[in-house]
Structure formats: structure tokens, C-alpha cells
């Protein structure tokens, strides 16, 4: 366990480290060095080292309620250790996560278990980015790390983060259907909510029309804004899942949210990749099959969140699309040269992408 860093500084150390890396990358961009081929190998090595450092730092964090659900996972872990008769493997529910916790409760410690969780989350995202972007994956990985929810889903919504990382890794395994199926099954066994992203991926793989999904996304905003919580209640009744119903209808932790109702702030944040992606597709005629697929998945998953936007736990559904957001944001900048001064424009884009994180994680906290 890392206990030499004061608890109140543990998360800020991560936030300010990412801030420094973003500013350093932006400085390189303004100097025209962001896509320097000579530095590519060094940056890729640094991306791997950065992933390892974050895994260690995240996995060996102290057990404290400052890290949200960390204490709840620890309580469940201790309960398993105390009552050995419950250490029975089951295929019901989220069997992968429960099975892993059972094994570590019996043979290891909570800190090694959290390190494994961080390895799946951070390592999975790093591997996926490396597969999507090849030898120029440092900048995309930095954009992933700079999302304002990245740290939270490593220490609080642990299962969500692990499952989403495996699904994104599955998306990167194009042409390897067996691996995609295995990774998706494991992801569902960790957190069932990722079924939404998997369904979105299947639909958009065969219906290759991002324009259609954009219209659906806009229509979802109109419907949600005019019908209130009616759709959330209908979805809850239709799906019939206890946890889904809890996310949509529970008021138990409403006081923990800065605001409830129709989240225009989150909607504005979710609109950024839509605006940028559509600009590249329509104005710059960026016709990339992988990018169109990722953009379509984002639109479908985000449209689902929009329909339940008033729910107390709607941020958990928003996060299903936000996990894909960094890829949608940075992909065109790294895959094709659009302007002579692309390095400088990418630097400005990087600062724009990070602005929400800076305000939310540093200024307001």
C-alpha cells in the first residue's frame, strides 16, 4: 500500500501529473514537434511506462472512503475472508468479478486485488489505444487519461471501468471475432451495463450510416427534453433488472449529485465529440471505416443515456459512451494530415479536450 502520500493529496497528485503531461504535449505541439517521427519510439515507451506507474499508484491506494466504493469492495472482500463457506463459484450475476474477488480473498490481499483491477482497466485501455493507433499511441493514451472521469472509474466505479476497458479492447481486435467474443463475455461478467455498448457495436457494424445515428441522437435529445422521466420508467419496466431499476429510480444518494434533472452541462460535454466528428466527416471528408464505427457506437450509447438523463445514476450510463469519447476526439488528428500546421491545431484541440477536466477536477475541487 502507498501510504506516504497524504490522503487529501492522493487524487490531486494524479490530476496535476496529467495536467503537466497535457501542458508538455501542448508545448511540443505549438513548437511543431507533436508528431515528430524521431520521438515516436520514445513516446510509445513512455506510454507503456506511464500505464505501469498508474496501475501501481491506483492499485496500491489506501483503503479510505475518499476513494468512494473502494471501502465497499474492501468490506465485501473481508466478508468473503471471514465466511469461507460463501467462497463458492457461481455463474449467476457478474460472475467474472465475483470469481476474481473470491480467489484473491482466499489466497491474496485486497491491495493485490485492486492492482489486478487497475491492470485490467488501465492496461486494457492502453492496449486498445496501441492497437488502434500503432506506434503513435502516446497522445491518444494521454487523451484517455485526461478524461475527467478516468481516475474515478479506477477507484470508485471499478467494475464499470474494467468492463468498459475490455469492451474497447474488443473493439480494437478487428478481424479477430473469437477474441472479440471472449473479451465481451468477460466484460459482461464484470459489469452487465456494457451490454449497451456491445449492442451498439453490433448494430453499427452492419448499419454503416453515422448520419442515421446522428439523427437518432438528436431525436433522443428532443424526446427526453419533452417527455421528462417517462422513458426512464418505461425502460425500467421493460428491462426488469434490479440494478438497472435502482440506477434509474433510486433517490438514496441524490444529495451526492451537484444537480439532478436534465443535465445540460453533461449534454454539452457529450456534444463536443459529435461536433468535432461531424466536422471531420462532412467538411474534411474523412471517410475512415473504423472512425465511422466508433462514432456510431458513441452516438447510440450516448443516445441511450440521453433518454434516461434525469435518473439519479444517469452518469453511470453516460460513462458507457464517455469511455469511447477520447478515441472519437483524437482519432482524426492522429490518422491523417489535414493542415500544414496540424501539430499546432492538435495542441489547441488537446487543451480544449482537457478544459472540462481542468475545471471539474482541479478548479472545482
C-alpha positions as CSV (number, residue, x, y, z in Angstrom):
1,X,0.0,0.0,0.0
2,X,1.2,3.5,-0.8
3,X,0.7,5.4,2.5
4,X,3.5,8.0,2.4
5,X,1.3,10.4,0.4
6,X,-1.4,12.3,2.4
7,X,-4.9,11.1,1.6
8,X,-6.1,14.6,0.7
9,X,-3.3,14.8,-1.9
10,X,-3.5,11.3,-3.3
11,X,-6.0,12.2,-6.1
12,X,-4.6,15.7,-6.8
13,X,-1.2,14.1,-7.4
14,X,-2.7,12.2,-10.3
15,X,-4.7,15.2,-11.5
16,X,-1.7,17.6,-11.5
17,X,0.5,14.9,-13.1
18,X,-1.9,14.6,-16.0
19,X,-2.1,18.4,-16.2
20,X,1.7,18.6,-16.5
21,X,1.7,16.0,-19.2
22,X,-1.0,17.7,-21.2
23,X,0.7,21.1,-21.0
24,X,4.0,19.5,-22.0
25,X,2.4,17.8,-25.0
26,X,0.6,21.1,-26.0
27,X,4.0,22.9,-25.8
28,X,5.5,20.4,-28.1
29,X,2.6,20.8,-30.4
30,X,3.0,24.6,-30.5
31,X,6.7,24.0,-31.4
32,X,5.6,21.7,-34.3
33,X,7.1,18.6,-32.6
34,X,3.9,16.7,-31.6
35,X,4.1,14.3,-34.5
36,X,7.9,14.2,-34.7
37,X,8.8,10.7,-36.1
38,X,12.2,10.7,-34.2
39,X,10.4,11.0,-30.9
40,X,7.7,8.4,-31.6
41,X,9.6,5.4,-30.2
42,X,10.5,7.2,-27.0
43,X,6.9,8.4,-26.6
44,X,5.5,4.9,-27.1
45,X,7.9,3.6,-24.5
46,X,6.8,6.3,-22.1
47,X,3.2,5.4,-22.7
48,X,3.8,1.9,-21.6
49,X,5.8,3.1,-18.5
50,X,3.1,5.6,-17.7
51,X,0.5,2.8,-17.8
52,X,2.5,0.7,-15.4
53,X,3.1,3.6,-13.0
54,X,-0.6,4.4,-12.9
55,X,-1.5,0.8,-12.3
56,X,0.8,0.7,-9.3
57,X,-0.4,4.0,-8.0
58,X,-4.1,3.3,-8.5
59,X,-3.9,-0.4,-7.3
60,X,-1.9,0.3,-4.1
61,X,-4.1,3.2,-2.9
62,X,-5.1,3.3,0.8
63,X,-8.5,1.9,1.8
64,X,-10.4,5.0,2.6
65,X,-13.9,6.4,1.7
66,X,-12.1,9.3,-0.1
67,X,-11.9,6.8,-2.9
68,X,-15.7,6.1,-3.0
69,X,-16.7,2.5,-3.5
70,X,-13.1,1.3,-2.6
71,X,-14.3,0.9,1.0
72,X,-17.4,-1.1,-0.1
73,X,-15.3,-3.5,-2.2
74,X,-13.0,-3.9,0.8
75,X,-15.9,-4.7,3.1
76,X,-17.1,-7.4,0.6
77,X,-13.6,-8.7,0.4
78,X,-13.3,-9.0,4.2
79,X,-16.7,-10.7,4.4
80,X,-15.5,-13.3,1.9
81,X,-12.4,-13.9,4.0
82,X,-14.4,-14.2,7.2
83,X,-17.0,-16.5,5.9
84,X,-15.2,-19.1,3.9
85,X,-18.4,-21.1,3.1
86,X,-19.5,-18.3,0.8
87,X,-16.4,-18.8,-1.4
88,X,-18.3,-20.8,-3.9
89,X,-18.1,-20.0,-7.6
90,X,-21.3,-19.1,-9.3
91,X,-22.3,-18.3,-12.9
92,X,-25.0,-16.0,-11.8
93,X,-24.7,-12.2,-11.9
94,X,-21.3,-10.7,-12.6
95,X,-19.5,-14.0,-12.2
96,X,-16.1,-12.9,-13.5
97,X,-15.7,-10.1,-11.0
98,X,-17.1,-12.1,-8.1
99,X,-14.9,-15.1,-9.1
100,X,-11.8,-12.9,-9.1
101,X,-12.6,-11.4,-5.8
102,X,-13.3,-14.8,-4.3
103,X,-9.9,-16.1,-5.5
104,X,-8.0,-13.1,-4.1
105,X,-9.9,-13.2,-0.8
106,X,-8.8,-16.8,-0.4
107,X,-5.2,-16.6,-1.5
108,X,-4.1,-12.9,-1.5
109,X,-4.8,-9.4,-0.2
110,X,-7.2,-6.5,-1.2
111,X,-4.3,-4.4,-2.5
112,X,-3.2,-7.1,-4.9
113,X,-6.8,-7.5,-6.0
114,X,-7.1,-3.7,-6.6
115,X,-3.8,-3.9,-8.6
116,X,-5.3,-6.6,-10.8
117,X,-8.4,-4.4,-11.3
118,X,-6.2,-1.4,-12.2
119,X,-4.2,-3.7,-14.6
120,X,-7.4,-4.7,-16.5
121,X,-8.7,-1.1,-16.5
122,X,-5.5,0.9,-17.3
123,X,-3.7,-1.9,-19.2
124,X,-6.8,-2.7,-21.2
125,X,-7.2,0.9,-22.3
126,X,-3.5,1.2,-23.1
127,X,-3.5,-2.0,-25.2
128,X,-6.7,-0.9,-27.1
129,X,-5.2,2.5,-27.9
130,X,-1.9,0.9,-29.0
131,X,-3.9,-1.4,-31.3
132,X,-5.9,1.5,-32.8
133,X,-3.1,3.9,-33.3
134,X,0.0,1.7,-33.6
135,X,3.3,3.4,-33.0
136,X,1.8,6.8,-32.4
137,X,-0.4,6.0,-29.4
138,X,1.1,8.2,-26.7
139,X,-1.1,11.2,-27.5
140,X,-4.3,9.2,-27.7
141,X,-3.5,7.5,-24.5
142,X,-2.9,10.8,-22.8
143,X,-6.3,12.0,-24.0
144,X,-7.8,8.8,-22.4
145,X,-6.0,9.6,-19.1
146,X,-7.1,13.3,-19.3
147,X,-10.9,12.4,-19.2
148,X,-12.4,13.9,-16.0
149,X,-13.8,10.5,-15.0
150,X,-10.7,8.4,-15.7
151,X,-9.5,8.3,-12.1
152,X,-12.9,7.9,-10.6
153,X,-13.6,4.8,-12.6
154,X,-10.4,3.3,-11.4
155,X,-11.0,3.7,-7.7
156,X,-14.8,4.2,-7.4
157,X,-16.7,2.6,-10.3
158,X,-14.1,-0.2,-10.5
159,X,-16.2,-2.8,-12.2
160,X,-17.6,-0.3,-14.8
161,X,-14.0,0.7,-15.7
162,X,-12.8,-2.8,-16.0
163,X,-15.7,-3.9,-18.2
164,X,-15.5,-0.9,-20.4
165,X,-11.8,-1.3,-21.0
166,X,-12.3,-4.9,-22.1
167,X,-15.1,-3.9,-24.5
168,X,-12.9,-1.2,-26.0
169,X,-10.1,-3.7,-26.3
170,X,-12.5,-6.0,-28.1
171,X,-13.4,-3.2,-30.5
172,X,-9.7,-2.8,-31.3
173,X,-9.5,-6.6,-32.2
174,X,-11.0,-6.1,-35.6
175,X,-10.8,-9.2,-37.8
176,X,-10.4,-11.4,-34.6
177,X,-14.0,-12.3,-33.9
178,X,-13.2,-15.1,-31.4
179,X,-11.2,-12.7,-29.3
180,X,-13.9,-10.1,-29.5
181,X,-16.5,-12.6,-28.3
182,X,-14.3,-13.7,-25.4
183,X,-13.5,-10.2,-24.3
184,X,-17.1,-9.1,-24.5
185,X,-18.3,-12.1,-22.4
186,X,-15.7,-11.4,-19.8
187,X,-16.7,-7.7,-19.8
188,X,-20.4,-8.7,-19.2
189,X,-19.3,-11.0,-16.4
190,X,-17.7,-8.0,-14.7
191,X,-20.5,-5.4,-15.3
192,X,-23.6,-6.1,-17.2
193,X,-24.2,-2.5,-18.2
194,X,-21.6,-2.8,-21.1
195,X,-24.2,-4.8,-23.0
196,X,-25.5,-1.5,-24.2
197,X,-22.1,-0.7,-25.9
198,X,-21.8,-4.2,-27.3
199,X,-25.3,-4.0,-28.8
200,X,-24.4,-0.6,-30.2
201,X,-21.2,-2.0,-31.7
202,X,-23.1,-4.9,-33.4
203,X,-25.8,-2.6,-34.8
204,X,-23.3,-0.1,-36.2
205,X,-21.1,-2.8,-37.6
206,X,-23.9,-3.8,-40.0
207,X,-25.7,-0.5,-40.4
208,X,-22.9,1.7,-41.6
209,X,-24.7,5.0,-41.6
210,X,-23.3,7.5,-39.0
211,X,-25.7,10.1,-40.4
212,X,-28.7,8.0,-39.3
213,X,-27.3,7.5,-35.8
214,X,-26.7,11.3,-35.6
215,X,-30.3,11.9,-36.3
216,X,-31.3,9.3,-33.7
217,X,-29.1,11.1,-31.2
218,X,-30.7,14.4,-31.9
219,X,-34.2,12.9,-31.8
220,X,-33.3,11.3,-28.4
221,X,-32.5,14.8,-27.0
222,X,-35.8,16.2,-28.2
223,X,-37.8,13.3,-26.8
224,X,-36.0,13.3,-23.5
225,X,-36.3,17.1,-23.1
226,X,-40.1,17.0,-23.7
227,X,-41.2,13.8,-22.0
228,X,-39.5,14.0,-18.6
229,X,-38.9,10.7,-16.8
230,X,-41.5,8.8,-18.7
231,X,-39.0,6.9,-20.9
232,X,-36.8,6.0,-17.9
233,X,-39.7,4.4,-16.2
234,X,-40.8,2.6,-19.4
235,X,-37.2,1.2,-19.9
236,X,-37.1,0.2,-16.2
237,X,-40.3,-1.8,-16.6
238,X,-39.3,-3.3,-19.9
239,X,-35.8,-4.5,-18.9
240,X,-36.8,-5.7,-15.4
241,X,-33.3,-5.7,-13.9
242,X,-33.0,-4.8,-10.2
243,X,-29.7,-2.9,-10.6
244,X,-31.0,-1.1,-13.7
245,X,-34.1,-0.1,-11.8
246,X,-32.0,1.1,-8.9
247,X,-29.9,3.3,-11.1
248,X,-32.9,4.9,-12.7
249,X,-35.3,5.3,-9.8
250,X,-33.3,5.4,-6.6
251,X,-33.1,8.6,-4.6
252,X,-30.9,7.2,-1.9
253,X,-27.8,9.2,-2.9
254,X,-29.4,12.1,-4.7
255,X,-27.7,14.5,-2.3
256,X,-24.3,13.4,-3.6
257,X,-25.1,14.9,-7.0
258,X,-24.3,18.5,-7.7
259,X,-27.6,18.7,-9.7
260,X,-30.2,16.4,-11.0
261,X,-32.8,16.7,-13.7
262,X,-32.0,17.3,-17.3
263,X,-28.2,17.6,-17.2
264,X,-27.5,20.3,-19.8
265,X,-23.9,20.5,-18.6
266,X,-23.2,16.8,-19.3
267,X,-25.1,17.1,-22.6
268,X,-22.9,20.0,-23.7
269,X,-19.9,17.9,-22.7
270,X,-21.2,14.9,-24.7
271,X,-21.8,17.1,-27.7
272,X,-18.1,18.0,-28.2
273,X,-17.1,14.7,-29.9
274,X,-20.3,14.9,-32.0
275,X,-19.5,18.4,-33.3
276,X,-15.8,17.5,-33.9
277,X,-16.5,14.2,-35.6
278,X,-19.2,15.5,-37.8
279,X,-16.9,18.4,-38.8
280,X,-14.2,16.0,-39.9
281,X,-16.7,13.7,-41.7
282,X,-18.7,16.4,-43.5
283,X,-16.2,19.3,-44.1
284,X,-12.9,17.4,-44.4
285,X,-14.5,14.3,-46.0
286,X,-12.7,12.0,-43.5
287,X,-14.1,8.6,-44.5
288,X,-12.5,6.1,-42.3
289,X,-14.4,2.9,-41.6
290,X,-13.0,2.4,-38.1
291,X,-13.7,6.0,-37.2
292,X,-17.3,5.9,-38.5
293,X,-17.8,2.7,-36.4
294,X,-16.5,4.3,-33.2
295,X,-18.5,7.4,-33.8
296,X,-21.7,5.4,-34.4
297,X,-21.2,3.4,-31.3
298,X,-20.7,6.6,-29.3
299,X,-23.9,8.1,-30.7
300,X,-26.0,5.0,-29.9
301,X,-24.6,4.6,-26.4
302,X,-24.9,8.3,-25.7
303,X,-28.5,8.5,-27.1
304,X,-29.4,5.8,-24.6
305,X,-28.1,7.9,-21.7
306,X,-29.9,11.0,-23.1
307,X,-33.2,9.0,-22.8
308,X,-32.6,8.4,-19.0
309,X,-30.7,11.6,-18.3
310,X,-32.9,12.6,-15.4
311,X,-32.2,9.4,-13.4
312,X,-30.1,9.8,-10.2
313,X,-27.5,7.5,-11.5
314,X,-27.6,8.5,-15.2
315,X,-23.9,9.4,-15.0
316,X,-23.2,5.6,-15.0
317,X,-25.0,5.3,-18.3
318,X,-23.3,8.4,-19.7
319,X,-19.9,6.9,-18.8
320,X,-20.6,4.0,-21.2
321,X,-20.3,6.4,-24.1
322,X,-17.7,8.6,-22.4
323,X,-15.3,5.7,-22.3
324,X,-15.3,5.9,-26.2
325,X,-15.1,9.7,-26.3
326,X,-11.3,10.1,-26.2
327,X,-11.0,7.9,-29.3
328,X,-13.6,9.8,-31.2
329,X,-12.0,13.1,-30.2
330,X,-8.4,12.4,-31.1
331,X,-8.6,9.8,-33.9
332,X,-8.7,12.1,-37.0
333,X,-5.8,14.3,-35.7
334,X,-3.5,11.2,-35.5
335,X,-4.6,9.3,-38.6
336,X,-4.5,11.9,-41.4
337,X,-2.8,15.2,-42.1
338,X,-5.5,17.8,-42.7
339,X,-3.5,21.1,-42.4
340,X,0.2,22.2,-42.8
341,X,0.2,23.3,-39.2
342,X,-1.6,20.2,-37.8
343,X,0.8,20.0,-34.8
344,X,-0.3,23.4,-33.6
345,X,-4.0,22.8,-34.2
346,X,-3.8,19.4,-32.4
347,X,-2.2,21.2,-29.4
348,X,-5.2,23.6,-29.3
349,X,-7.6,20.7,-29.6
350,X,-5.8,18.9,-26.7
351,X,-6.2,21.9,-24.5
352,X,-9.9,22.1,-25.5
353,X,-10.4,18.5,-24.7
354,X,-8.8,18.9,-21.3
355,X,-10.6,22.1,-20.4
356,X,-13.6,20.3,-18.8
357,X,-11.4,18.0,-16.8
358,X,-9.3,21.0,-15.5
359,X,-12.4,22.9,-14.3
360,X,-14.2,19.8,-12.9
361,X,-11.3,18.0,-11.2
362,X,-8.9,20.9,-10.3
363,X,-10.7,24.2,-10.2
364,X,-13.9,23.0,-8.5
365,X,-12.2,20.5,-6.2
